[in-house]
Amino acid sequence: MDLHQLGQERSRQVHRILASRIGQDLSIVAQARTTLARWVVDNRIHREYASKWALLLEAPTNQLVEVMTSDSQEAKDLRQVSPFAGCMDPRERWKVWKEAKGA
């Protein structure tokens, strides 16, 4: 597995875990909305991706989860600028990264 592919798989796995928690903890989505709003104000995200994430974060949970975990090119692109950054404990994220490296 090349490094780019490894990075994409790690990101997808982190998003799978977060997606599995969203149904029980909507504060994850609220945190992502706050992050996205801050990024927009600070001009830290391209408006195209900001618009797509804004729509997803207001969409029904099942639609958000579907995109977060999809293997589509659009989902891969969105995960590169994910407002879910910081929604997972760093230790847990490192565990996911370590496990994905062995894949």
A tleap script that builds the chain and sets N, CA, C and O, in Angstrom:
source leaprc.protein.ff14SB
mol = sequence {
  NMET ASP LEU HIE GLN LEU GLY GLN GLU ARG
  SER ARG GLN VAL HIE ARG ILE LEU ALA SER
  ARG ILE GLY GLN ASP LEU SER ILE VAL ALA
  GLN ALA ARG THR THR LEU ALA ARG TRP VAL
  VAL ASP ASN ARG ILE HIE ARG GLU TYR ALA
  SER LYS TRP ALA LEU LEU LEU GLU ALA PRO
  THR ASN GLN LEU VAL GLU VAL MET THR SER
  ASP SER GLN GLU ALA LYS ASP LEU ARG GLN
  VAL SER PRO PHE ALA GLY CYS MET ASP PRO
  ARG GLU ARG TRP LYS VAL TRP LYS GLU ALA
  LYS GLY CALA
}
set mol.1.N position { 0.852 -1.172 0.000 }
set mol.1.CA position { 0.000 0.000 0.000 }
set mol.1.C position { 0.904 1.243 0.000 }
set mol.1.O position { 1.801 1.359 0.834 }
set mol.2.N position { 0.665 2.158 -0.927 }
set mol.2.CA position { 1.471 3.378 -0.957 }
set mol.2.C position { 1.019 4.335 0.151 }
set mol.2.O position { -0.054 4.162 0.729 }
set mol.3.N position { 1.837 5.333 0.439 }
set mol.3.CA position { 1.560 6.236 1.555 }
set mol.3.C position { 0.279 7.035 1.372 }
set mol.3.O position { -0.433 7.296 2.342 }
set mol.4.N position { -0.020 7.423 0.141 }
set mol.4.CA position { -1.253 8.167 -0.115 }
set mol.4.C position { -2.472 7.295 0.189 }
set mol.4.O position { -3.413 7.730 0.851 }
set mol.5.N position { -2.438 6.087 -0.295 }
set mol.5.CA position { -3.532 5.139 -0.055 }
set mol.5.C position { -3.652 4.838 1.441 }
set mol.5.O position { -4.763 4.733 1.963 }
set mol.6.N position { -2.541 4.700 2.121 }
set mol.6.CA position { -2.542 4.456 3.559 }
set mol.6.C position { -3.206 5.616 4.294 }
set mol.6.O position { -4.022 5.400 5.190 }
set mol.7.N position { -2.864 6.825 3.924 }
set mol.7.CA position { -3.481 8.003 4.534 }
set mol.7.C position { -4.978 8.041 4.317 }
set mol.7.O position { -5.733 8.384 5.227 }
set mol.8.N position { -5.413 7.691 3.114 }
set mol.8.CA position { -6.845 7.670 2.832 }
set mol.8.C position { -7.557 6.608 3.660 }
set mol.8.O position { -8.656 6.844 4.162 }
set mol.9.N position { -6.942 5.449 3.804 }
set mol.9.CA position { -7.561 4.380 4.593 }
set mol.9.C position { -7.632 4.768 6.065 }
set mol.9.O position { -8.634 4.493 6.725 }
set mol.10.N position { -6.603 5.391 6.579 }
set mol.10.CA position { -6.630 5.856 7.970 }
set mol.10.C position { -7.752 6.864 8.175 }
set mol.10.O position { -8.509 6.773 9.142 }
set mol.11.N position { -7.854 7.811 7.277 }
set mol.11.CA position { -8.896 8.822 7.379 }
set mol.11.C position { -10.289 8.189 7.304 }
set mol.11.O position { -11.185 8.551 8.066 }
set mol.12.N position { -10.455 7.261 6.397 }
set mol.12.CA position { -11.747 6.585 6.261 }
set mol.12.C position { -12.090 5.817 7.533 }
set mol.12.O position { -13.239 5.839 7.975 }
set mol.13.N position { -11.114 5.143 8.125 }
set mol.13.CA position { -11.364 4.387 9.353 }
set mol.13.C position { -11.737 5.319 10.505 }
set mol.13.O position { -12.649 5.008 11.270 }
set mol.14.N position { -11.060 6.438 10.641 }
set mol.14.CA position { -11.410 7.414 11.679 }
set mol.14.C position { -12.846 7.882 11.471 }
set mol.14.O position { -13.615 7.983 12.427 }
set mol.15.N position { -13.206 8.167 10.226 }
set mol.15.CA position { -14.566 8.632 9.933 }
set mol.15.C position { -15.598 7.520 10.147 }
set mol.15.O position { -16.730 7.808 10.538 }
set mol.16.N position { -15.239 6.280 9.902 }
set mol.16.CA position { -16.153 5.160 10.190 }
set mol.16.C position { -16.464 5.107 11.686 }
set mol.16.O position { -17.616 4.943 12.087 }
set mol.17.N position { -15.431 5.247 12.493 }
set mol.17.CA position { -15.623 5.203 13.943 }
set mol.17.C position { -16.498 6.368 14.396 }
set mol.17.O position { -17.439 6.179 15.166 }
set mol.18.N position { -16.189 7.556 13.923 }
set mol.18.CA position { -17.002 8.720 14.301 }
set mol.18.C position { -18.434 8.569 13.809 }
set mol.18.O position { -19.377 8.920 14.518 }
set mol.19.N position { -18.600 8.047 12.597 }
set mol.19.CA position { -19.946 7.848 12.042 }
set mol.19.C position { -20.746 6.878 12.898 }
set mol.19.O position { -21.951 7.058 13.076 }
set mol.20.N position { -20.091 5.854 13.429 }
set mol.20.CA position { -20.799 4.879 14.262 }
set mol.20.C position { -21.255 5.490 15.586 }
set mol.20.O position { -22.159 4.960 16.232 }
set mol.21.N position { -20.644 6.589 15.991 }
set mol.21.CA position { -20.986 7.240 17.259 }
set mol.21.C position { -22.017 8.350 17.123 }
set mol.21.O position { -22.649 8.743 18.105 }
set mol.22.N position { -22.185 8.850 15.919 }
set mol.22.CA position { -23.048 10.015 15.714 }
set mol.22.C position { -24.475 9.767 16.187 }
set mol.22.O position { -25.095 10.665 16.758 }
set mol.23.N position { -25.005 8.580 15.964 }
set mol.23.CA position { -26.375 8.284 16.388 }
set mol.23.C position { -26.592 8.422 17.880 }
set mol.23.O position { -27.683 8.789 18.319 }
set mol.24.N position { -25.564 8.132 18.666 }
set mol.24.CA position { -25.677 8.215 20.118 }
set mol.24.C position { -25.168 9.541 20.676 }
set mol.24.O position { -25.470 9.887 21.818 }
set mol.25.N position { -24.407 10.281 19.890 }
set mol.25.CA position { -23.773 11.496 20.392 }
set mol.25.C position { -23.766 12.576 19.313 }
set mol.25.O position { -22.799 12.720 18.565 }
set mol.26.N position { -24.854 13.327 19.249 }
set mol.26.CA position { -24.955 14.375 18.227 }
set mol.26.C position { -24.023 15.547 18.495 }
set mol.26.O position { -23.893 16.436 17.653 }
set mol.27.N position { -23.370 15.563 19.663 }
set mol.27.CA position { -22.410 16.636 19.927 }
set mol.27.C position { -21.235 16.563 18.957 }
set mol.27.O position { -20.546 17.559 18.734 }
set mol.28.N position { -21.006 15.382 18.379 }
set mol.28.CA position { -19.936 15.235 17.379 }
set mol.28.C position { -20.243 16.107 16.172 }
set mol.28.O position { -19.362 16.785 15.643 }
set mol.29.N position { -21.496 16.082 15.742 }
set mol.29.CA position { -21.902 16.905 14.590 }
set mol.29.C position { -21.845 18.383 14.971 }
set mol.29.O position { -21.418 19.217 14.172 }
set mol.30.N position { -22.274 18.706 16.184 }
set mol.30.CA position { -22.219 20.102 16.640 }
set mol.30.C position { -20.784 20.604 16.658 }
set mol.30.O position { -20.518 21.738 16.260 }
set mol.31.N position { -19.859 19.770 17.115 }
set mol.31.CA position { -18.445 20.150 17.135 }
set mol.31.C position { -17.930 20.361 15.714 }
set mol.31.O position { -17.176 21.301 15.464 }
set mol.32.N position { -18.325 19.505 14.792 }
set mol.32.CA position { -17.906 19.650 13.393 }
set mol.32.C position { -18.464 20.940 12.793 }
set mol.32.O position { -17.775 21.622 12.035 }
set mol.33.N position { -19.698 21.271 13.130 }
set mol.33.CA position { -20.288 22.532 12.640 }
set mol.33.C position { -19.497 23.733 13.153 }
set mol.33.O position { -19.238 24.678 12.408 }
set mol.34.N position { -19.119 23.690 14.420 }
set mol.34.CA position { -18.346 24.779 15.020 }
set mol.34.C position { -16.988 24.909 14.340 }
set mol.34.O position { -16.541 26.012 14.026 }
set mol.35.N position { -16.347 23.787 14.119 }
set mol.35.CA position { -15.046 23.789 13.434 }
set mol.35.C position { -15.185 24.365 12.034 }
set mol.35.O position { -14.395 25.216 11.625 }
set mol.36.N position { -16.190 23.898 11.301 }
set mol.36.CA position { -16.400 24.395 9.936 }
set mol.36.C position { -16.642 25.899 9.935 }
set mol.36.O position { -16.075 26.616 9.110 }
set mol.37.N position { -17.469 26.380 10.841 }
set mol.37.CA position { -17.752 27.821 10.903 }
set mol.37.C position { -16.473 28.615 11.168 }
set mol.37.O position { -16.254 29.665 10.564 }
set mol.38.N position { -15.635 28.114 12.065 }
set mol.38.CA position { -14.362 28.787 12.369 }
set mol.38.C position { -13.463 28.802 11.137 }
set mol.38.O position { -12.845 29.819 10.822 }
set mol.39.N position { -13.396 27.660 10.441 }
set mol.39.CA position { -12.566 27.589 9.234 }
set mol.39.C position { -13.039 28.561 8.161 }
set mol.39.O position { -12.226 29.172 7.468 }
set mol.40.N position { -14.359 28.702 8.026 }
set mol.40.CA position { -14.909 29.622 7.020 }
set mol.40.C position { -14.521 31.055 7.375 }
set mol.40.O position { -14.057 31.805 6.517 }
set mol.41.N position { -14.710 31.435 8.639 }
set mol.41.CA position { -14.368 32.789 9.083 }
set mol.41.C position { -12.881 33.064 8.883 }
set mol.41.O position { -12.496 34.152 8.455 }
set mol.42.N position { -12.049 32.072 9.195 }
set mol.42.CA position { -10.596 32.225 9.071 }
set mol.42.C position { -10.083 31.977 7.652 }
set mol.42.O position { -8.881 32.047 7.399 }
set mol.43.N position { -11.007 31.687 6.726 }
set mol.43.CA position { -10.657 31.410 5.332 }
set mol.43.C position { -9.650 30.251 5.236 }
set mol.43.O position { -8.680 30.319 4.481 }
set mol.44.N position { -9.901 29.189 6.014 }
set mol.44.CA position { -8.992 28.037 6.048 }
set mol.44.C position { -9.507 26.856 5.238 }
set mol.44.O position { -8.884 25.795 5.229 }
set mol.45.N position { -10.649 27.031 4.550 }
set mol.45.CA position { -11.225 25.959 3.748 }
set mol.45.C position { -11.801 26.569 2.482 }
set mol.45.O position { -12.417 27.634 2.520 }
set mol.46.N position { -11.600 25.896 1.376 }
set mol.46.CA position { -12.142 26.370 0.099 }
set mol.46.C position { -13.662 26.382 0.189 }
set mol.46.O position { -14.266 25.472 0.755 }
set mol.47.N position { -14.272 27.417 -0.373 }
set mol.47.CA position { -15.729 27.579 -0.239 }
set mol.47.C position { -16.510 26.406 -0.827 }
set mol.47.O position { -17.600 26.092 -0.349 }
set mol.48.N position { -15.966 25.752 -1.859 }
set mol.48.CA position { -16.659 24.588 -2.440 }
set mol.48.C position { -16.807 23.476 -1.392 }
set mol.48.O position { -17.886 22.910 -1.223 }
set mol.49.N position { -15.710 23.175 -0.696 }
set mol.49.CA position { -15.755 22.128 0.320 }
set mol.49.C position { -16.553 22.576 1.541 }
set mol.49.O position { -17.260 21.777 2.155 }
set mol.50.N position { -16.436 23.850 1.887 }
set mol.50.CA position { -17.207 24.379 3.011 }
set mol.50.C position { -18.703 24.240 2.736 }
set mol.50.O position { -19.468 23.864 3.624 }
set mol.51.N position { -19.117 24.543 1.512 }
set mol.51.CA position { -20.538 24.433 1.151 }
set mol.51.C position { -21.011 22.989 1.206 }
set mol.51.O position { -22.100 22.705 1.705 }
set mol.52.N position { -20.195 22.085 0.697 }
set mol.52.CA position { -20.577 20.671 0.717 }
set mol.52.C position { -20.688 20.149 2.146 }
set mol.52.O position { -21.642 19.448 2.482 }
set mol.53.N position { -19.712 20.490 2.985 }
set mol.53.CA position { -19.771 20.048 4.378 }
set mol.53.C position { -20.948 20.683 5.098 }
set mol.53.O position { -21.619 20.015 5.885 }
set mol.54.N position { -21.211 21.956 4.847 }
set mol.54.CA position { -22.337 22.633 5.509 }
set mol.54.C position { -23.647 21.920 5.189 }
set mol.54.O position { -24.475 21.708 6.076 }
set mol.55.N position { -23.834 21.551 3.931 }
set mol.55.CA position { -25.048 20.825 3.545 }
set mol.55.C position { -25.115 19.462 4.223 }
set mol.55.O position { -26.167 19.059 4.720 }
set mol.56.N position { -24.004 18.763 4.240 }
set mol.56.CA position { -23.978 17.439 4.871 }
set mol.56.C position { -24.243 17.508 6.367 }
set mol.56.O position { -24.936 16.653 6.917 }
set mol.57.N position { -23.702 18.509 7.020 }
set mol.57.CA position { -23.876 18.630 8.462 }
set mol.57.C position { -25.304 19.018 8.852 }
set mol.57.O position { -25.689 18.897 10.015 }
set mol.58.N position { -26.080 19.480 7.881 }
set mol.58.CA position { -27.495 19.786 8.115 }
set mol.58.C position { -28.411 18.686 7.567 }
set mol.58.O position { -29.616 18.693 7.818 }
set mol.59.N position { -27.841 17.759 6.830 }
set mol.59.CA position { -28.618 16.667 6.210 }
set mol.59.C position { -29.003 15.631 7.266 }
set mol.59.O position { -28.471 15.640 8.377 }
set mol.60.N position { -29.928 14.741 6.913 }
set mol.60.CA position { -30.242 13.643 7.820 }
set mol.60.C position { -28.972 12.846 8.153 }
set mol.60.O position { -28.072 12.708 7.324 }
set mol.61.N position { -28.924 12.339 9.358 }
set mol.61.CA position { -27.738 11.640 9.849 }
set mol.61.C position { -27.303 10.516 8.919 }
set mol.61.O position { -26.109 10.336 8.680 }
set mol.62.N position { -28.266 9.757 8.392 }
set mol.62.CA position { -27.894 8.629 7.531 }
set mol.62.C position { -27.174 9.098 6.269 }
set mol.62.O position { -26.281 8.409 5.776 }
set mol.63.N position { -27.549 10.251 5.746 }
set mol.63.CA position { -26.872 10.794 4.560 }
set mol.63.C position { -25.452 11.239 4.916 }
set mol.63.O position { -24.514 10.985 4.160 }
set mol.64.N position { -25.295 11.893 6.047 }
set mol.64.CA position { -23.969 12.320 6.500 }
set mol.64.C position { -23.060 11.114 6.694 }
set mol.64.O position { -21.923 11.103 6.222 }
set mol.65.N position { -23.562 10.106 7.385 }
set mol.65.CA position { -22.781 8.896 7.658 }
set mol.65.C position { -22.391 8.194 6.365 }
set mol.65.O position { -21.274 7.693 6.238 }
set mol.66.N position { -23.303 8.159 5.417 }
set mol.66.CA position { -23.014 7.509 4.136 }
set mol.66.C position { -21.823 8.164 3.438 }
set mol.66.O position { -20.941 7.474 2.928 }
set mol.67.N position { -21.803 9.479 3.418 }
set mol.67.CA position { -20.699 10.180 2.761 }
set mol.67.C position { -19.409 10.040 3.570 }
set mol.67.O position { -18.336 9.841 3.001 }
set mol.68.N position { -19.513 10.143 4.887 }
set mol.68.CA position { -18.318 10.033 5.735 }
set mol.68.C position { -17.583 8.718 5.529 }
set mol.68.O position { -16.359 8.662 5.642 }
set mol.69.N position { -18.325 7.665 5.228 }
set mol.69.CA position { -17.736 6.330 5.155 }
set mol.69.C position { -17.593 5.796 3.735 }
set mol.69.O position { -17.100 4.685 3.538 }
set mol.70.N position { -18.014 6.563 2.764 }
set mol.70.CA position { -17.995 6.130 1.377 }
set mol.70.C position { -16.572 6.033 0.820 }
set mol.70.O position { -15.646 6.687 1.299 }
set mol.71.N position { -16.438 5.208 -0.190 }
set mol.71.CA position { -15.160 5.091 -0.896 }
set mol.71.C position { -15.168 5.913 -2.187 }
set mol.71.O position { -14.256 5.792 -3.005 }
set mol.72.N position { -16.190 6.746 -2.369 }
set mol.72.CA position { -16.274 7.556 -3.583 }
set mol.72.C position { -15.172 8.615 -3.588 }
set mol.72.O position { -14.629 8.967 -2.541 }
set mol.73.N position { -14.854 9.109 -4.767 }
set mol.73.CA position { -13.824 10.145 -4.873 }
set mol.73.C position { -14.257 11.404 -4.134 }
set mol.73.O position { -13.438 12.048 -3.479 }
set mol.74.N position { -15.532 11.761 -4.232 }
set mol.74.CA position { -16.010 12.954 -3.527 }
set mol.74.C position { -15.814 12.806 -2.021 }
set mol.74.O position { -15.380 13.746 -1.356 }
set mol.75.N position { -16.130 11.629 -1.482 }
set mol.75.CA position { -15.956 11.399 -0.046 }
set mol.75.C position { -14.474 11.470 0.334 }
set mol.75.O position { -14.124 12.035 1.370 }
set mol.76.N position { -13.620 10.905 -0.491 }
set mol.76.CA position { -12.178 10.973 -0.228 }
set mol.76.C position { -11.714 12.426 -0.194 }
set mol.76.O position { -10.940 12.822 0.678 }
set mol.77.N position { -12.194 13.212 -1.151 }
set mol.77.CA position { -11.825 14.628 -1.211 }
set mol.77.C position { -12.317 15.372 0.029 }
set mol.77.O position { -11.581 16.165 0.616 }
set mol.78.N position { -13.558 15.111 0.423 }
set mol.78.CA position { -14.120 15.787 1.588 }
set mol.78.C position { -13.383 15.408 2.873 }
set mol.78.O position { -13.176 16.254 3.743 }
set mol.79.N position { -12.994 14.159 2.994 }
set mol.79.CA position { -12.268 13.748 4.198 }
set mol.79.C position { -10.912 14.437 4.312 }
set mol.79.O position { -10.353 14.510 5.406 }
set mol.80.N position { -10.376 14.942 3.203 }
set mol.80.CA position { -9.104 15.667 3.252 }
set mol.80.C position { -9.242 17.008 3.959 }
set mol.80.O position { -8.257 17.567 4.442 }
set mol.81.N position { -10.465 17.520 4.017 }
set mol.81.CA position { -10.756 18.804 4.674 }
set mol.81.C position { -11.932 18.625 5.627 }
set mol.81.O position { -12.891 19.397 5.597 }
set mol.82.N position { -11.851 17.620 6.455 }
set mol.82.CA position { -12.962 17.241 7.317 }
set mol.82.C position { -13.071 18.106 8.570 }
set mol.82.O position { -12.099 18.266 9.308 }
set mol.83.N position { -14.258 18.662 8.806 }
set mol.83.CA position { -14.458 19.420 10.042 }
set mol.83.C position { -14.567 18.511 11.272 }
set mol.83.O position { -14.749 18.993 12.391 }
set mol.84.N position { -14.457 17.202 11.060 }
set mol.84.CA position { -14.450 16.268 12.182 }
set mol.84.C position { -13.061 16.150 12.805 }
set mol.84.O position { -12.853 15.381 13.744 }
set mol.85.N position { -12.119 16.919 12.273 }
set mol.85.CA position { -10.779 16.965 12.870 }
set mol.85.C position { -10.925 17.402 14.321 }
set mol.85.O position { -11.572 18.408 14.612 }
set mol.86.N position { -10.334 16.658 15.207 }
set mol.86.CA position { -10.407 16.987 16.623 }
set mol.86.C position { -11.566 16.347 17.364 }
set mol.86.O position { -11.703 16.523 18.575 }
set mol.87.N position { -12.404 15.605 16.647 }
set mol.87.CA position { -13.558 14.958 17.276 }
set mol.87.C position { -13.204 13.607 17.905 }
set mol.87.O position { -14.031 12.998 18.583 }
set mol.88.N position { -11.990 13.151 17.681 }
set mol.88.CA position { -11.559 11.876 18.237 }
set mol.88.C position { -10.367 12.126 19.152 }
set mol.88.O position { -9.481 12.921 18.838 }
set mol.89.N position { -10.360 11.444 20.273 }
set mol.89.CA position { -9.245 11.531 21.204 }
set mol.89.C position { -7.947 11.179 20.474 }
set mol.89.O position { -7.901 10.195 19.735 }
set mol.90.N position { -6.892 11.978 20.676 }
set mol.90.CA position { -5.633 11.709 19.974 }
set mol.90.C position { -5.085 10.297 20.181 }
set mol.90.O position { -4.539 9.703 19.251 }
set mol.91.N position { -5.225 9.760 21.386 }
set mol.91.CA position { -4.722 8.400 21.627 }
set mol.91.C position { -5.466 7.380 20.769 }
set mol.91.O position { -4.870 6.455 20.218 }
set mol.92.N position { -6.770 7.568 20.670 }
set mol.92.CA position { -7.559 6.649 19.854 }
set mol.92.C position { -7.207 6.798 18.383 }
set mol.92.O position { -7.117 5.808 17.658 }
set mol.93.N position { -7.008 8.034 17.942 }
set mol.93.CA position { -6.638 8.266 16.545 }
set mol.93.C position { -5.299 7.608 16.237 }
set mol.93.O position { -5.143 6.999 15.179 }
set mol.94.N position { -4.333 7.719 17.142 }
set mol.94.CA position { -3.037 7.083 16.931 }
set mol.94.C position { -3.170 5.567 16.885 }
set mol.94.O position { -2.455 4.900 16.137 }
set mol.95.N position { -4.076 5.027 17.677 }
set mol.95.CA position { -4.301 3.579 17.645 }
set mol.95.C position { -4.816 3.164 16.268 }
set mol.95.O position { -4.365 2.167 15.704 }
set mol.96.N position { -5.755 3.928 15.735 }
set mol.96.CA position { -6.288 3.652 14.388 }
set mol.96.C position { -5.152 3.743 13.371 }
set mol.96.O position { -5.028 2.884 12.498 }
set mol.97.N position { -4.337 4.765 13.482 }
set mol.97.CA position { -3.229 4.938 12.542 }
set mol.97.C position { -2.265 3.759 12.616 }
set mol.97.O position { -1.814 3.251 11.590 }
set mol.98.N position { -1.954 3.328 13.841 }
set mol.98.CA position { -1.040 2.214 14.019 }
set mol.98.C position { -1.614 0.937 13.420 }
set mol.98.O position { -0.902 0.196 12.743 }
set mol.99.N position { -2.889 0.676 13.662 }
set mol.99.CA position { -3.537 -0.522 13.135 }
set mol.99.C position { -3.605 -0.488 11.614 }
set mol.99.O position { -3.418 -1.515 10.961 }
set mol.100.N position { -3.870 0.675 11.052 }
set mol.100.CA position { -3.953 0.792 9.589 }
set mol.100.C position { -2.584 0.587 8.953 }
set mol.100.O position { -2.496 0.102 7.826 }
set mol.101.N position { -1.542 0.940 9.640 }
set mol.101.CA position { -0.189 0.775 9.104 }
set mol.101.C position { 0.135 -0.705 8.918 }
set mol.101.O position { 0.864 -1.085 8.002 }
set mol.102.N position { -0.420 -1.534 9.804 }
set mol.102.CA position { -0.174 -2.975 9.707 }
set mol.102.C position { -1.024 -3.660 8.669 }
set mol.102.O position { -0.833 -4.844 8.392 }
set mol.103.N position { -1.974 -2.924 8.082 }
set mol.103.CA position { -2.889 -3.518 7.111 }
set mol.103.C position { -2.195 -3.843 5.807 }
set mol.103.O position { -2.828 -4.351 4.881 }
savepdb mol mol.pdb
quit
